[in-house]
Amino acid sequence: LKGAIDDRSPIYIETKCEISEVGGSEKLLGQAQRGWPVYAKLTNGRVYGCDYIVSATGVVPNTEFLSATQIGLDPQGFVKVNENMRTS
């Protein structure tokens, strides 16, 4: 894995977008390129090379233990956070 070999690889966090396409460099960048085994194109137009892609769908919160605390929960039981992902 490239990230395991080169510990200087940055980590990018993208919000308010989705993966629109997955493929090789020729498909998403228009030319063959070495470096990453897979590329992901986001709905914001950015393309990232990566070692692998993790997808998670259908999250069920495990927050019952927080019901007796001051931490705010929404109606579905998720922890309420602000735009900086901070909670009470």
PASE-642935 format. One record per residue (C-alpha): residue number from 0; residue in three letters; z, x, y. Coordinates in nm, 3 decimals. Layout:
PASE-642935
+-----+---------+---------+---------+---------+
! num ! residuo !      pz !      px !      py !
+-----+---------+---------+---------+---------+
! NUM !     Ala !       Z !       X !       Y !
...
+-----+---------+---------+---------+---------+
END
This chain:
PASE-642935
+-----+---------+---------+---------+---------+
! num ! residuo !      pz !      px !      py !
+-----+---------+---------+---------+---------+
!   0 !     Leu !   0.000 !   0.000 !   0.000 !
!   1 !     Lys !  -0.093 !   0.136 !   0.340 !
!   2 !     Gly !   0.225 !   0.017 !   0.509 !
!   3 !     Ala !   0.438 !   0.183 !   0.242 !
!   4 !     Ile !   0.262 !   0.516 !   0.295 !
!   5 !     Asp !   0.239 !   0.506 !   0.673 !
!   6 !     Asp !   0.577 !   0.387 !   0.800 !
!   7 !     Arg !   0.442 !   0.383 !   1.156 !
!   8 !     Ser !   0.238 !   0.067 !   1.096 !
!   9 !     Pro !   0.340 !  -0.194 !   1.355 !
!  10 !     Ile !   0.453 !  -0.543 !   1.270 !
!  11 !     Tyr !   0.286 !  -0.826 !   1.462 !
!  12 !     Ile !   0.428 !  -1.177 !   1.486 !
!  13 !     Glu !   0.183 !  -1.446 !   1.595 !
!  14 !     Thr !   0.302 !  -1.795 !   1.688 !
!  15 !     Lys !   0.123 !  -2.119 !   1.764 !
!  16 !     Cys !  -0.174 !  -2.032 !   1.542 !
!  17 !     Glu !  -0.284 !  -2.047 !   1.179 !
!  18 !     Ile !  -0.496 !  -1.838 !   0.946 !
!  19 !     Ser !  -0.847 !  -1.977 !   0.971 !
!  20 !     Glu !  -1.025 !  -1.733 !   0.739 !
!  21 !     Val !  -0.946 !  -1.457 !   0.488 !
!  22 !     Gly !  -1.188 !  -1.194 !   0.366 !
!  23 !     Gly !  -1.308 !  -0.838 !   0.372 !
!  24 !     Ser !  -1.397 !  -0.634 !   0.678 !
!  25 !     Glu !  -1.771 !  -0.705 !   0.650 !
!  26 !     Lys !  -1.710 !  -1.078 !   0.656 !
!  27 !     Leu !  -1.455 !  -1.086 !   0.940 !
!  28 !     Leu !  -1.545 !  -0.778 !   1.146 !
!  29 !     Gly !  -1.920 !  -0.769 !   1.082 !
!  30 !     Gln !  -1.910 !  -0.419 !   0.933 !
!  31 !     Ala !  -1.762 !  -0.232 !   0.638 !
!  32 !     Gln !  -1.440 !  -0.060 !   0.730 !
!  33 !     Arg !  -1.183 !   0.137 !   0.530 !
!  34 !     Gly !  -0.812 !   0.092 !   0.569 !
!  35 !     Trp !  -0.700 !  -0.253 !   0.461 !
!  36 !     Pro !  -0.768 !  -0.445 !   0.140 !
!  37 !     Val !  -0.781 !  -0.783 !   0.316 !
!  38 !     Tyr !  -0.831 !  -0.917 !   0.669 !
!  39 !     Ala !  -0.705 !  -1.244 !   0.819 !
!  40 !     Lys !  -0.866 !  -1.422 !   1.112 !
!  41 !     Leu !  -0.633 !  -1.645 !   1.313 !
!  42 !     Thr !  -0.716 !  -1.959 !   1.507 !
!  43 !     Asn !  -0.646 !  -1.765 !   1.828 !
!  44 !     Gly !  -0.943 !  -1.538 !   1.745 !
!  45 !     Arg !  -0.747 !  -1.228 !   1.648 !
!  46 !     Val !  -0.824 !  -1.045 !   1.323 !
!  47 !     Tyr !  -0.561 !  -0.837 !   1.143 !
!  48 !     Gly !  -0.596 !  -0.605 !   0.847 !
!  49 !     Cys !  -0.314 !  -0.630 !   0.598 !
!  50 !     Asp !  -0.197 !  -0.523 !   0.254 !
!  51 !     Tyr !  -0.131 !  -0.881 !   0.146 !
!  52 !     Ile !  -0.081 !  -1.230 !   0.285 !
!  53 !     Val !   0.224 !  -1.447 !   0.218 !
!  54 !     Ser !   0.189 !  -1.820 !   0.265 !
!  55 !     Ala !   0.477 !  -2.065 !   0.259 !
!  56 !     Thr !   0.445 !  -2.442 !   0.279 !
!  57 !     Gly !   0.689 !  -2.730 !   0.249 !
!  58 !     Val !   1.016 !  -2.577 !   0.362 !
!  59 !     Val !   1.337 !  -2.763 !   0.282 !
!  60 !     Pro !   1.634 !  -2.642 !   0.487 !
!  61 !     Asn !   1.947 !  -2.528 !   0.305 !
!  62 !     Thr !   2.186 !  -2.588 !   0.595 !
!  63 !     Glu !   2.445 !  -2.827 !   0.452 !
!  64 !     Phe !   2.708 !  -2.555 !   0.485 !
!  65 !     Leu !   2.652 !  -2.557 !   0.865 !
!  66 !     Ser !   2.742 !  -2.924 !   0.915 !
!  67 !     Ala !   3.105 !  -2.841 !   1.001 !
!  68 !     Thr !   3.007 !  -2.571 !   1.255 !
!  69 !     Gln !   2.894 !  -2.577 !   1.618 !
!  70 !     Ile !   2.539 !  -2.471 !   1.519 !
!  71 !     Gly !   2.293 !  -2.739 !   1.632 !
!  72 !     Leu !   2.075 !  -2.902 !   1.366 !
!  73 !     Asp !   1.775 !  -3.129 !   1.418 !
!  74 !     Pro !   1.738 !  -3.464 !   1.233 !
!  75 !     Gln !   1.566 !  -3.293 !   0.937 !
!  76 !     Gly !   1.850 !  -3.041 !   0.902 !
!  77 !     Phe !   1.674 !  -2.738 !   1.053 !
!  78 !     Val !   1.868 !  -2.505 !   1.284 !
!  79 !     Lys !   1.774 !  -2.574 !   1.647 !
!  80 !     Val !   1.642 !  -2.266 !   1.830 !
!  81 !     Asn !   1.506 !  -2.192 !   2.177 !
!  82 !     Glu !   1.174 !  -2.025 !   2.266 !
!  83 !     Asn !   1.329 !  -1.685 !   2.180 !
!  84 !     Met !   1.442 !  -1.809 !   1.835 !
!  85 !     Arg !   1.808 !  -1.804 !   1.943 !
!  86 !     Thr !   2.051 !  -2.069 !   1.832 !
!  87 !     Ser !   2.390 !  -2.191 !   1.945 !
+-----+---------+---------+---------+---------+
END
